[in-house]
């Protein structure tokens, strides 16, 4: 994501830092966007906040200023040293040098007395989907999440039935969460400027899931199989997973294509397969 023409920045540790492409580093500099993100999060002193990829701290200072417990997970050692230096006087802020994909969310939640986590991040776009799925493994520990992501990804996350962006990512996220596309962010808000536009999305895990599959892995297989063959009708794409008789017993139109099926329809198919044993 990081572009090629960008200057280095002198960090508080004296180290000169240049945005690293391999870490998906595009730093936010537009104060009006930063303020809008913080307003969307609306952090409170009693919250337990978790920031992913704080970078040079664009969002961190306003998050820290509310006085809540704030854990920050950053992979880049130079930035970790800089942030640890900046926040050394603030005991409620803890900077972890770690890969978010390896973080034990349970442990972080326990350190805050098992309060549900409020997660914020301008995510490294190259790993955004694995990060979302890693966090959702622990959806019951999360109160809400506000993320900056590539606009195209946010459109897929929030797409409903019939939408051209409707697919696997959106359906699986909507299984666990309410998904809200809040606003778009132009590439000019970052240094270096990415080649894509971005958007802010809020994910709120359902307190009580509106619909529950007997076996989530089976649901994932059904959705993956259906969308791998997007142009095929249900009757054709589901052949490897269930028989024509089984499918017709489900009162679904087997001539439909995956983009016409709701989450409830996919759960119906998955549950029929799971109950076969
Ligand atoms: N929050 C900052 C901002 O808005 O300016 C930085 C955002 S930048 C798009 C993404 C940040 O995530 C970088 O600081 C990068 O070093 C960090 N990062 C990349 N991969 C990571 C990983 N696997 N775990 C934790 N942080 C990571």
Boltz pocket constraint, residues with backbone or C-beta under 6 A from the ligand:
constraints:
  - pocket:
      binder: B
      contacts: [[A, 22], [A, 23], [A, 24], [A, 25], [A, 26], [A, 27], [A, 28], [A, 29], [A, 52], [A, 53], [A, 54], [A, 55], [A, 56], [A, 57], [A, 58], [A, 59], [A, 73], [A, 74], [A, 75], [A, 76], [A, 79], [A, 98], [A, 99], [A, 100], [A, 101], [A, 121], [A, 122], [A, 123], [A, 124], [A, 125], [A, 127]]
      max_distance: 6.0
